[in-house]
Amino acid sequence: MTHHEAHGQGQMPNPVQVQKLLRGIDYPTDKRTLLDTARREGADENVLRALERLPETTFNSPNDVSEQMSKLM
C-alpha cells in the first residue's frame, strides 16, 4: 500500500467551495486580497494553503483563480 499525501498538501480544495469563499471580490485583484477574503470568510487550512501557493499575479476574474489553482494539482 502506498502512502499518499493524505494529510493535506496534495489535496486541492473544491473549486466551487473556493469561489463561494471569494464571492464579492472586485476583480481585477491580487493574491493578498484573495487570502484576506478567504480568511475573513472562514476558509479552512486546505483552502488557505492552496491560495498561498498561487503565483503573485493579477487575477482578472474568478476563472483566473480557478485556472491557476488547477495548475497546482
Stockholm file with secondary structure:
# STOCKHOLM 1.0

chainA/1-73         MTHHEAHGQGQMPNPVQVQKLLRGIDYPTDKRTLLDTARREGADENVLRALERLPETTFNSPNDVSEQMSKLM
#=GR chainA/1-73 SS CCCCCTTSTTCCCCHHHHHHHTTTCCSSEEHHHHHHHHHHTTCCHHHHHHHHTSCSSEECSHHHHHHHHHHTC
#=GC SS_cons        CCCCCTTSTTCCCCHHHHHHHTTTCCSSEEHHHHHHHHHHTTCCHHHHHHHHTSCSSEECSHHHHHHHHHHTC
//
